Amino acid sequence: MAENRAAINIQKIEDGLLTAGDSMDEELVRAIEEYLDEAKAAQAAGDDQEAIAITNKVLERMEKSETSA
């Protein structure tokens, strides 16, 4: 179940970058991409809880940037 949650969050982040990436601050996009890489690495290492923790923070940050835009 955790593995699915991590994959779902990663997909949401990737989708969000595709749809809203152009309107986001460049620095924010770079930070999100770095966190996304970390989450994917954690998932690949079998640490789904870490991947979920990282992606939850990223999704929250993306949500805040959408509401302040």
C-alpha positions in Angstrom: 0.0 0.0 0.0 2.8 2.4 0.9 4.5 1.7 -2.4 1.3 2.7 -4.2 1.0 5.9 -2.2 4.5 6.9 -3.1 3.9 6.1 -6.8 0.7 8.1 -6.8 2.3 11.1 -5.1 5.2 11.0 -7.6 2.8 10.9 -10.5 0.8 13.9 -9.0 4.0 15.9 -8.7 5.1 15.1 -12.3 1.6 15.9 -13.6 1.6 19.2 -11.6 5.0 20.2 -13.1 3.7 19.5 -16.6 0.5 21.5 -16.1 1.6 24.3 -13.8 5.4 24.3 -14.2 5.5 27.2 -16.6 3.7 29.5 -14.1 5.8 28.4 -11.1 8.9 30.2 -10.0 12.0 28.7 -11.6 13.7 28.2 -8.2 10.6 26.3 -6.9 10.5 24.1 -10.0 14.2 23.2 -9.5 13.6 22.4 -5.8 10.6 20.3 -6.6 12.6 18.4 -9.2 15.4 17.7 -6.7 12.9 16.5 -4.1 11.3 14.3 -6.8 14.6 12.7 -7.6 15.1 12.1 -3.8 11.7 10.5 -3.6 12.3 8.3 -6.6 15.7 7.2 -5.1 14.0 6.4 -1.8 11.3 4.4 -3.5 13.9 2.5 -5.6 15.8 1.7 -2.4 12.6 0.2 -0.9 12.1 3.1 1.6 8.5 3.9 0.6 7.8 5.7 3.9 10.6 8.2 3.1 9.4 8.6 -0.4 5.9 9.4 0.9 7.2 11.9 3.4 9.2 13.7 0.7 6.3 13.7 -1.8 3.8 14.9 0.8 6.0 17.9 1.6 6.4 18.6 -2.1 2.6 18.3 -2.8 1.9 20.7 0.1 4.4 23.2 -1.2 3.0 23.0 -4.7 -0.5 23.5 -3.3 0.6 26.6 -1.4 2.3 28.0 -4.5 -1.0 27.5 -6.5 -3.1 29.3 -3.9 -0.6 32.2 -3.7 -0.3 32.6 -7.5 
